[in-house]
Amino acid sequence: MEINNRYIPREYLALKINYCKKQLAELPEVRVHNHVVNGIDTIRYIVGHHRYESNSATGRKLGDILALREETERNLKVCEAIWTSCFQGQPPALINPHRVTRTLAVDYDKRVVMNKAFFDSLANDNNTKHPKQSGYYFNGICYRSASERDIAIMYTELGIPFKYEPSVSLAGLPNPINPDFVFYIEELDTCKFHEHFGMKDSSDYLRVTKIKYGNYTNAGLVPDLDILFTHDTEEMPFDIRYLLTKLNSSIYGSLLCSK
C-alpha cells in the first residue's frame, strides 16, 4: 500500500484503519525463536506454548502469517499517521469493515455477487473492439486519455486493486461490455464500476453515455453506490478531487448496506 495523504478520503481512511485493527485482532500472534542445531542457525515459530520449525508445513504457514501481521502493522502505522495529521480524534468506530453483498445481473435469470472471486475472474485491459490511438502509459498499460491515466495512478496510490477495460456481461446485452474501471474494495469485499466520460459536449457521445447509464442500471447497479460516473468537458475539466468525493460517498454508502 503506497498511500499519499493527498489521495485519502476521510471515511475510506477510517475504514482502512479499522480493517487493519480487525485483521491484527484475528491473526494469531507469532514469535520468532532463533536457535542453533548442529552449528546451524535455525528459526522456530512460537504460538502460545507450541513451537514449530520454520521448514515444516505448519512453520511455513506461520511464516506467512507473521509476514502478513508485519505488513498490516506497517499499513496501520501509515494510516494512523495520516489520520493524525489530517483529522482530529480517533477514527469513527461505526465505520467497521464488513462483507457487502452487491450483485450484478449478468443474464435475466442469473446474478453474480461482486466480490473478490468476481474481480479475479475479470481480464485486465481486455477491450479489443476499439484500438487505442493515444500514448498515455502507466504501469505497462496504455490508457485512452490523460484523465484515465490519472485515475489509474490515483487508485494505485490508494492501494485499490482495479481492472482496466475488462469484459463484463450484463443482462439484456448480446455481447460483453468494457467498463473503464472495475475496482475492488478489500475492506468490504465488494467491487465497484467506474465510467469516465470525455467529450461530453458531443451529441453522439451524449447518446452513448445515456445508453451506458441505462445498461448499468438495468443490470442492478445503483449510481454513486455501485458505479461512479465522472466527466471531462471544456467547461469543467476533470479534477481528481471530484472523483475522491464520489469514491468516499460510495464507500460510506456501502457501509450503510445490510451486512
WOVENHU-V866950 format. One record per pair of residues at least 12 apart in sequence whose ideal C-beta (glycine too) atoms are under 7 Angstrom apart, sorted by the first residue. I is the first residue (numbers start at 0). GAP is how many residues later the second one is. D is the distance in whole Angstrom. If there is no record, write none. Layout:
i->{I,I}
gap->{GAP,GAP}
d->{D,D}
This chain:
i->{0,0,1,1,2,2,2,2,2,2,3,4,4,4,6,6,6,6,7,7,8,8,8,9,9,10,10,10,10,11,11,11,12,12,12,13,13,13,14,14,14,14,15,15,16,16,16,16,16,17,17,17,17,18,18,19,19,19,19,20,21,22,23,23,23,26,26,26,27,27,29,29,29,29,29,29,30,31,32,32,44,44,44,44,46,94,96,96,97,97,98,98,98,99,99,99,99,99,100,101,101,101,102,103,103,103,104,104,104,105,105,105,106,107,113,113,114,114,115,115,117,118,118,118,121,121,121,121,122,122,123,123,123,124,124,124,125,125,125,125,126,126,131,135,135,137,137,138,140,144,146,146,146,146,147,147,149,150,150,150,151,153,153,154,159,159,160,160,161,161,161,162,163,164,164,165,165,167,169,169,170,170,171,172,176,178,178,179,179,179,180,184,187,189,191,191,191,191,192,192,192,192,193,193,194,194,194,195,195,196,196,196,197,199,199,200,200,223,223,223,223,224,224,224,227,227,227,229,229,229}
gap->{74,158,155,157,75,76,79,154,155,156,153,77,80,81,147,150,151,237,74,150,235,238,239,77,238,84,237,240,241,235,236,239,66,69,70,77,78,81,80,82,172,236,63,171,59,62,63,66,74,73,77,78,79,78,168,52,55,56,59,55,75,49,45,48,49,38,41,42,19,37,15,17,32,35,36,39,15,13,13,18,14,17,18,21,15,160,90,91,90,161,89,90,160,88,89,90,154,157,12,12,88,124,117,115,116,117,66,114,115,63,64,65,64,63,76,77,74,75,68,73,73,63,65,72,41,44,46,60,43,44,39,40,42,16,39,40,39,40,41,52,38,51,12,12,13,14,15,17,23,53,49,51,85,91,32,48,90,30,45,92,12,86,89,28,23,25,22,23,19,20,21,19,17,13,15,12,16,14,45,49,47,48,46,42,38,14,16,14,15,16,13,66,66,64,34,35,36,58,23,28,33,34,33,34,17,32,34,34,36,12,32,34,34,31,33,32,33,22,25,26,29,25,28,29,18,19,22,12,13,16}
d->{5,4,6,7,6,7,6,7,7,6,5,5,7,6,6,5,6,7,6,7,5,6,3,6,7,6,5,6,5,7,6,5,6,6,6,4,6,4,5,6,5,6,5,6,7,5,6,6,5,6,6,5,6,4,4,5,5,4,7,7,6,5,7,6,7,6,7,5,5,6,5,6,5,6,4,7,4,6,6,7,5,4,7,7,6,6,4,6,7,5,7,5,7,4,7,4,5,5,6,5,5,6,6,6,6,7,4,5,5,4,7,6,5,5,6,4,5,6,6,6,6,7,4,5,5,4,7,6,6,6,5,6,6,5,5,6,6,5,5,7,4,4,6,7,4,5,6,7,6,6,6,7,5,4,6,6,6,7,6,7,7,6,7,6,5,7,7,5,5,7,4,5,6,4,6,7,6,7,6,4,7,5,6,6,7,5,6,6,5,5,4,7,5,6,6,7,7,6,7,6,6,4,7,5,6,7,5,5,7,5,7,5,4,5,5,6,7,7,6,6,7,6,5,7,5,7,6,7,5,7}
